[in-house]
Amino acid sequence: MFGRIGAMELVIIFSIALLIFGPAKLPEMGKSIGRAINEFKGQANKISEDVKISDEPQKDEKKQS
């Protein structure tokens, strides 16, 4: 994910966030962003598994035909 973002860019982004939100809000925002990313990944995995399960009967039907 961070392969294209260099260290200098990360420092600049962090500095701007620090100026905008202040040092007291940054840990809280980091936790919120982390929770949101985890929730998104969990839902994406669930959808992916549901799609795999729904595709399996279609493969069996093609073999029988």
N, C-alpha and C positions, 0 to 999 in steps of 0.2 A: 504494500500500500504506500509506504513512504519511499519507495525506490526512486521516484522522480523528484522528491522534495529533498533538498539539501539541508545541511545543518543551519546554514545562514537563514534560509527561508523559515525554518522552524523557530529560530530565535526571533525573527521579525514578527511572525504570527503571534508568538507567546507574548512579546512586548506590547503589541497592539491590544491583545486581549487583557493584559494586565492594566493598561491605561484606561480601557473602556469600562471594565467590570470591577477593578480593584482587587487587592490581594485577598480580601475576605470572601469574595464570591467565587473565585477560581476553583477551589477544591469542591465546592458544592456543585458547580457547573460540570466539572469533570466527572463526578459521580453520576449526575443525571445523564450525561452523554453516554457514559459507559453502560448504564442500565438500558437506555434506549437502543443502543447498538446490540446488546445481548438479547433484548426482546425481539428486535428485528431479525436477528440471526435465527432465533428459536422459531419464529413464525415461518421464515423462509424454509428452514429444514422440515418443518411440519408439512408445509405445502408440497415440497419436493417429494417427501415420502408418500403423501396422499396421491400425487400424480403417478408415482411408480406403482403403487398398489392398484390404481384404477386402470393402468395400462396392461397389467398382467393378464386379466381375462381376455382382452382383445387378442393377445398373442396366441392364447390357447385356442380361441375360436378359429383363427386363420389356419392353424395346424390341422384342425378337424375337417375343414372344408376341402 
